[in-house]
């Protein structure tokens, strides 16, 4: 039985808000004597308003707690916070609003609309930290997640509930691939979380999504690069709360996070401000604790409902060797590597098939599709190994049957893997075309 509305309001009411006083202020960090709270709870710091008259409340998030003090990260920058200012705990104790009202809306990391619409009406309030499904509550992906991209559906097939990363340095078409996946991937809901992105790109993406006939399927959660580290981290947690809510109702949610690396940098900023010791590349321990939890909150449940996660990971170089890249590769169910060489050749999507992998692909497809997938990947790898000899004219036809097949298939496979930014191919057509290419090459041999 649902509690009476008066009882719900009574439970949500704080009759005496705990508070403390500011003891120290540094760049990006405030130390206070209270109030008592948990990591991630929000507080309001009282300060003089910009015009010098009245009191203005500055929201801040608790980043560290000990027996003598708490460390807060202000969510707004360039605010004049003074010593002995009052710090008041916010009600709801770390709970955030979720519900169908967020469908078709663009919001910030606090759930406030940024699309110019009215305030979003909540159906429920849930803990921001959420919960990680237990191992026996999970289900292996059993259905193909159709993306409309031949390179992925044909050779790196994804499943509903799979967690996959798109790894790339800047400037190789990562954003374009994400936009195409967002509009073409089949799902009941699609949540896009933009972390540390440029404001112009947030507006451009929302303009694209809101103009679609199925705009109600999309939700955008954004924290731009000029916002505080706490808001950038909170945007990912908020997007996960929305995804959890819809998954709990048996729906399939595609969650896209761009990018995990910027979230890790924000976590590092918070950790350093809270006094945590830096480790490899100055990343603090909270980074390596938070990222596995983010990944594990996604996936398919045995009772129904799934969160298919697509997360971008920025690499400082094209060699993909930094600690966040290596950590995410170990956590995810597959990784898609984008190649600068292919991007410079005008090849879109610039997916390096030989270096990419989907750990669920062969479990999801038919035996004939799996065979064609292996053959195509093998021919691409053989050609890459022999590329120098082939392109320099040293290789002579007939010297090696495997290389001959790779040369015969090269142009067909390149045409198959190339696709325009607005082209969508159905899975059945992708598989048929791939089988046809492999069959022709086999006949040629």
For each residue, the residues with C-beta under 8 A, 3 or more apart:
1:
2:
3: 7 8 11
4: 7 8
5: 8 9
6: 9 10
7: 3 4 10 11
8: 3 4 5 11 12
9: 5 6 12 13
10: 6 7 13
11: 3 7 8
12: 8 9 91 92 125
13: 9 10 91
14: 17 89 91
15:
16:
17: 14 35 88 89 91
18: 34 35 36 88 89
19: 34 35 86 87 88 89
20: 32 33 34 35 70 86 87
21: 32 33 34 84 85 86 87
22: 25 30 31 32 45 81 82 83 84 85 86 87
23: 31 32 33 69 83
24: 30 31 83
25: 22 29 30 31 81 82 83
26: 29 30 31 273
27:
28: 73 74 77 228 229 269 273
29: 25 26 63 71 72 73 273 274
30: 22 24 25 26 45 60 71 72 73 74 81 87
31: 22 23 24 25 26 69 70 71 72
32: 20 21 22 23 43 45 69 70 72 87
33: 20 21 23 68 69 70
34: 18 19 20 21 70 87
35: 17 18 19 20 43 70 87 88 89
36: 18 65 70 89
37: 41 43 62 65 70 89 93
38: 41 62 65 93 94
39: 62 63 64 65
40: 61 62 94 128 129 237
41: 37 38 61 62 89 90 93 94
42: 59 60 61 62 75 90 94
43: 32 35 37 59 60 61 62 72 87 88 89 90
44: 57 58 59 60 87 88 90
45: 22 30 32 57 58 59 60 72 74 81 85 86 87
46: 55 56 57 58 85 86 87 88
47: 55 56 57 58 79 80 81 82 85
48: 52 54 55 56 80 82
49: 52 53 54 55 56
50: 56
51: 54
52: 48 49
53: 49
54: 48 49 51
55: 46 47 48 49
56: 46 47 48 49 50 79
57: 44 45 46 47
58: 44 45 46 47 74 75 76 79 81
59: 42 43 44 45 74 75 76 90 110
60: 30 42 43 44 45 72 73 74 75 87 230
61: 40 41 42 43 72 73 75 230 234
62: 37 38 39 40 41 42 43 65 70 71 72
63: 29 39 71 72 73 230 270 273 274
64: 39 70 71 274 275
65: 36 37 38 39 62 69 70 71
66: 69 70
67:
68: 33
69: 23 31 32 33 65 66
70: 20 31 32 33 34 35 36 37 62 64 65 66
71: 29 30 31 62 63 64 65 273 274 275
72: 29 30 31 32 43 45 60 61 62 63 87
73: 28 29 30 60 61 63 228 229 230 270 273
74: 28 30 45 58 59 60 77 79 81 228 230
75: 42 58 59 60 61 110 227 228 230 231
76: 58 59 79 228
77: 28 74 226 227 228
78:
79: 47 56 58 74 76
80: 47 48
81: 22 25 30 45 47 58 74 85
82: 22 25 47 48 85
83: 22 23 24 25
84: 21 22
85: 21 22 45 46 47 81 82
86: 19 20 21 22 45 46
87: 19 20 21 22 30 32 34 35 43 44 45 46 60 72
88: 17 18 19 35 43 44 46
89: 14 17 18 19 35 36 37 41 43 93
90: 41 42 43 44 59
91: 12 13 14 17
92: 12 95 96 125
93: 37 38 41 89
94: 38 40 41 42 127 128 129
95: 92 125 126 127 128
96: 92 111 125 126 127 128 238 241
97: 111 120 122 124 125
98: 102 122 123 124 125 126 241 242 244 245
99: 102 120 121 122 123 124 245
100: 103 123
101: 105 120 121 122 123
102: 98 99 105 107 111 120 219 242
103: 100 189 216 217 218 219
104: 210 215 216 217 218 219
105: 101 102 113 115 117 120 219 220
106: 113 114 115 202 206 210 219 220 221 222
107: 102 110 111 112 113 114 115 120 219 220 221 222 238
108: 111 112 114 221 222 223 231 235
109: 221 222 223 227 231 232 234 235 238
110: 59 75 107 231 234 238
111: 96 97 102 107 108 120 122 238
112: 107 108 119 120
113: 105 106 107 116 117 118 119 120
114: 106 107 108 202 222
115: 105 106 107 206 210 220
116: 113
117: 105 113 120
118: 113
119: 112 113
120: 97 99 101 102 105 107 111 112 113 117
121: 99 101
122: 97 98 99 101 111 125
123: 98 99 100 101 245
124: 97 98 99 245
125: 12 92 95 96 97 98 122
126: 95 96 98 130 241 244 245
127: 94 95 96 130 131
128: 40 94 95 96 234 237 238 241
129: 40 94 237
130: 126 127 237 240 241 244 297
131: 127 244 297
132: 293 296 297
133: 137 138 296 297 299 301
134: 137 138
135: 138
136: 302
137: 133 134 301 302 303
138: 133 134 135 299 300 301 302
139: 142 161 300 301 302 306
140: 159 161 300 360 363
141: 145 158 159 160 161 162 300 306 333 360 363 364
142: 139 159 160 300 364
143: 159 160 364
144: 153 157 158 159 160 364 365 427
145: 141 158 159 160 162 185 186 187 254 308
146: 153 184 185 186 426 427
147: 152 153 158 181 184 185
148: 153 180 184 185 423 424 425 426
149: 152 153 177 180 181 184 349 419 425
150: 153 154 416 417 419 425 430 433 434
151: 154 155 156 349 351 353 417 419
152: 147 149 155 156 157 158 336 351 358
153: 144 146 147 148 149 150 156 157 158 425 427 430 431
154: 150 151 157 373 376 416 430 431 433 434
155: 151 152 353 361 373 376 377 417 434
156: 151 152 153 334 336 351 353 356 357 358 361
157: 144 152 153 154 358 360 361 364 365 369 373
158: 141 144 145 147 152 153 162 164 308 334 358 360 361 364
159: 140 141 142 143 144 145 162 308 360 363 364
160: 141 142 143 144 145 252 300 306 308
161: 139 140 141 298 299 300 306 307 308
162: 141 145 158 159 299 308 309 333 334 358 360
163: 295 298 299 308 309 311 331 332 333 334
164: 158 309 310 311 332 333 334 335 336 358
165: 260 310 311 312 313 328 329 332 334 335 336
166: 174 177 178 310 311 312 313 335 336 338
167: 312 313 315 320 325 328 329 335 336 337 338
168: 172 173 174 312 313 314 315 337 338
169: 172 314 315 316 317 318 340
170: 174 314
171: 340 343
172: 168 169 338 339 340 342 343 350
173: 168 176 177 338 343 348 349 350
174: 166 168 170 177 178 258 312 314 338
175: 178 179 201 258
176: 173 179 180 348 349 421
177: 149 166 173 174 180 181 338 349 351
178: 166 174 175 181 182 192 256 258 310 312
179: 175 176 182 183 205 208 421
180: 148 149 176 177 183 184 349 421 422
181: 147 149 177 178 184 185 256 310
182: 178 179 185 190 192 209 218 254 256
183: 179 180 208 209 212
184: 146 147 148 149 180 181 424
185: 145 146 147 148 181 182 190 254 308 310
186: 145 146
187: 145 190 217 252 253 254 308
188: 217 246 251 252 253
189: 103 217 218 219 243 246 251 252 253 254
190: 182 185 187 217 218 219 253 254 256
191: 218 219 220 221 239 242 243 253 254 255 256
192: 178 182 205 209 218 219 220 221 239 256 258
193: 220 221 222 235 236 238 239 255 256 257 258
194: 197 201 202 205 220 221 222 223 224 235 258
195: 223 232 235 236 257 258 259 260 262 263 266
196: 223 224 225 232 259 262 263 265 266
197: 194 201 202 222 224 225 258 262
198: 201 202 224 225
199: 202 203 224 225 226
200: 203 204
201: 175 194 197 198 204 205
202: 106 114 194 197 198 199 205 206 220 222 224
203: 199 200 206 207
204: 200 201 207 208
205: 179 192 194 201 202 208 209 220
206: 106 115 202 203 209 210 220
207: 203 204 210 211
208: 179 183 204 205 211 212
209: 182 183 192 205 206 212 215 218 220
210: 104 106 115 206 207 215 218
211: 207 208 215
212: 183 208 209 215 218
213:
214: 217 218
215: 104 209 210 211 212 218
216: 103 104
217: 103 104 187 188 189 190 214
218: 103 104 182 189 190 191 192 209 210 212 214 215
219: 102 103 104 105 106 107 189 190 191 192 239 242
220: 105 106 107 115 191 192 193 194 202 205 206 209
221: 106 107 108 109 191 192 193 194 235 238 239 242
222: 106 107 108 109 114 193 194 197 202 235
223: 108 109 194 195 196 227 231 232 234 235
224: 194 196 197 198 199 202 227
225: 196 197 198 199 262
226: 77 199
227: 75 77 109 223 224 231 232
228: 28 73 74 75 76 77 231 232
229: 28 73 232 233 265 266 267 269 270 273
230: 60 61 63 73 74 75 233 234 266 270
231: 75 108 109 110 223 227 228 234 235
232: 109 195 196 223 227 228 229 235 236 262 263 266
233: 229 230 236 237 263 266 267 270 290
234: 61 109 110 128 223 230 231 237 238
235: 108 109 193 194 195 221 222 223 231 232 238 239
236: 193 195 232 233 239 240 257 263 294
237: 40 128 129 130 233 234 240 241
238: 96 107 109 110 111 128 193 221 234 235 241 242
239: 191 192 193 219 221 235 236 242 243 255 257
240: 130 236 237 243 244 255 294 297 298
241: 96 98 126 128 130 237 238 244 245
242: 98 102 191 219 221 238 239 245 246
243: 189 191 239 240 246 247 253 255 298 307
244: 98 126 130 131 240 241 247 248 297 307
245: 98 99 123 124 126 241 242 248 249
246: 188 189 242 243 249 251 253 305
247: 243 244 250 251 252 253 301 305 306 307
248: 244 245 305
249: 245 246 305
250: 247 303 304 305
251: 188 189 246 247 305
252: 160 187 188 189 247 305 306 308
253: 187 188 189 190 191 243 246 247 305 306 307 308
254: 145 182 185 187 189 190 191 307 308 310
255: 191 193 239 240 243 298 307 308 309 310
256: 178 181 182 190 191 192 193 309 310 311
257: 193 195 236 239 260 263 294 309 310 311 312
258: 174 175 178 192 193 194 195 197 311 312
259: 195 196 262 263 311 312 313 314
260: 165 195 257 263 264 291 294 311 312 313 324 328
261: 264 265 312 313 314 315 324
262: 195 196 197 225 232 259 265 266 314
263: 195 196 232 233 236 257 259 260 266 267 291 294
264: 260 261 267 268 283 287 291 324
265: 196 229 261 262 268 269
266: 195 196 229 230 232 233 262 263 269 270
267: 229 233 263 264 270 271 283 284 286 287 290
268: 264 265 271 272 278 282 283 284 287
269: 28 229 265 266 272 273
270: 63 73 229 230 233 266 267 273 274 286
271: 267 268 274 276 283 284 285 286 287
272: 268 269 275 276 278 282 284
273: 26 28 29 63 71 73 229 269 270
274: 29 63 64 71 270 271 286
275: 64 71 272
276: 271 272 284 285 286
277: 284 285
278: 268 272 282 283 284
279: 282 283 284 285 288
280: 283 323
281: 322 323
282: 268 272 278 279
283: 264 267 268 271 278 279 280 287 288 323 324
284: 267 268 271 272 276 277 278 279 287
285: 271 276 277 279 288 289
286: 267 270 271 274 276 289 290
287: 264 267 268 271 283 284 290 291 324
288: 279 283 285 291 292 327
289: 285 286 292 293
290: 233 267 286 287 293 294
291: 260 263 264 287 288 294 295 324 327 328 331
292: 288 289 295 296 331
293: 132 289 290 296 297
294: 236 240 257 260 263 290 291 297 298
295: 163 291 292 298 309 311 328 331 332
296: 132 133 292 293 299
297: 130 131 132 133 240 244 293 294 307
298: 161 163 240 243 255 294 295 307 308 309
299: 133 138 161 162 163 296 306 307 309
300: 138 139 140 141 142 160 161 305 306 307
301: 133 137 138 139 247 304 305 306
302: 136 137 138 139
303: 137 250
304: 250 301
305: 246 247 248 249 250 251 252 253 300 301
306: 139 141 160 161 247 252 253 299 300 301
307: 161 243 244 247 253 254 255 297 298 299 300
308: 145 158 159 160 161 162 163 185 187 252 253 254 255 298
309: 162 163 164 255 256 257 295 298 299
310: 164 165 166 178 181 185 254 255 256 257
311: 163 164 165 166 256 257 258 259 260 295 328 332
312: 165 166 167 168 174 178 257 258 259 260 261
313: 165 166 167 168 259 260 261 324 325 328
314: 168 169 170 174 259 261 262
315: 167 168 169 261 318 319 320 321 322 325
316: 169 322
317: 169 320 321 322
318: 169 315 339 340
319: 315
320: 167 315 317 325 337
321: 315 317 325 326
322: 281 315 316 317 325 326
323: 280 281 283 326 327
324: 260 261 264 283 287 291 313 327 328
325: 167 313 315 320 321 322 328 329
326: 321 322 323 329 330
327: 288 291 323 324 330 331
328: 165 167 260 291 295 311 313 324 325 331 332 335
329: 165 167 325 326 332 335
330: 326 327
331: 163 291 292 295 327 328
332: 163 164 165 295 311 328 329 335
333: 141 162 163 164 358 359 360
334: 156 158 162 163 164 165 356 357 358 359 360 361
335: 164 165 166 167 328 329 332 356 357
336: 152 156 164 165 166 167 351 356
337: 167 168 320 351 352 355 356
338: 166 167 168 172 173 174 177 342 343 349 350 351 352
339: 172 318 342 343 350 351 352 355
340: 169 171 172 318 343 344 350
341: 344 345
342: 172 338 339 345 347 350 351 352
343: 171 172 173 338 339 340 346 347 348 350
344: 340 341
345: 341 342
346: 343
347: 342 343 350 414 417 418
348: 173 176 343 418 419 420 421
349: 149 151 173 176 177 180 338 417 419
350: 172 173 338 339 340 342 343 347
351: 151 152 156 177 336 337 338 339 342 356 417
352: 337 338 339 342 355 356
353: 151 155 156 356 376 377 380 417
354: 377 380 381 384
355: 337 339 352
356: 156 334 335 336 337 351 352 353
357: 156 334 335
358: 152 156 157 158 162 164 333 334 361
359: 333 334
360: 140 141 157 158 159 162 333 334 363 364
361: 155 156 157 158 334 358 364 365 370 373
362: 365 370 373
363: 140 141 159 360
364: 141 142 143 144 157 158 159 360 361
365: 144 157 361 362 369 370 373 431
366: 369 370 431
367: 370 371
368: 371 372 435
369: 157 365 366 372 373 431 434 435
370: 361 362 365 366 367 373 374
371: 367 368 374 375 438
372: 368 369 375 376 431 434 435 437 438
373: 154 155 157 361 362 365 369 370 376 377 434
374: 370 371 377 378
375: 371 372 378 379 438 441 442
376: 154 155 353 372 373 379 380 409 413 434 437 438
377: 155 353 354 373 374 380 381
378: 374 375 381 382
379: 375 376 382 383 402 405 406 409 410 413 441
380: 353 354 376 377 383 384 406 413
381: 354 377 378 384 385
382: 378 379 385 386 402 403 405 406
383: 379 380 386 387 390 403 406 407 409 410
384: 354 380 381 387
385: 381 382
386: 382 383 389 390 395 400 403 406
387: 383 384 390 391
388: 391 392 394
389: 386 392 394 395
390: 383 386 387 394 395 403 407
391: 387 388
392: 388 389
393:
394: 388 389 390
395: 386 389 390 399 400 403
396: 399
397: 404 407
398: 404
399: 395 396 403
400: 386 395 403 404
401: 404 405 445
402: 379 382 405 406
403: 382 383 386 390 395 399 400 406 407
404: 397 398 400 401 407 408 445
405: 379 382 401 402 408 409 441 442 444 445
406: 379 380 382 383 386 402 403 409 410
407: 383 390 397 403 404 410
408: 404 405 412 441 444 445
409: 376 379 383 405 406 412 413 437 438 441
410: 379 383 406 407 413 414
411: 414 415
412: 408 409 415 416 437 440 441
413: 376 379 380 409 410 416 417 437
414: 347 410 411 417 418
415: 411 412 418
416: 150 154 412 413 433 434 437
417: 150 151 155 347 349 351 353 413 414
418: 347 348 414 415
419: 149 150 151 348 349 423 425
420: 348 423
421: 176 179 180 348
422: 180
423: 148 419 420
424: 148 184
425: 148 149 150 153 419 429 430
426: 146 148 429 430
427: 144 146 153 430 431
428: 431 432
429: 425 426 432 433
430: 150 153 154 425 426 427 433 434
431: 153 154 365 366 369 372 427 428 434 435
432: 428 429 435 436
433: 150 154 416 429 430 436 437
434: 150 154 155 369 372 373 376 416 430 431 437 438
435: 368 369 372 431 432 438 439
436: 432 433 439 440
437: 372 376 409 412 413 416 433 434 440 441
438: 371 372 375 376 409 434 435 441 442
439: 435 436 442 443
440: 412 436 437 443 444
441: 375 379 405 408 409 412 437 438 444 445
442: 375 405 438 439 445
443: 439 440
444: 405 408 440 441
445: 401 404 405 408 441 442
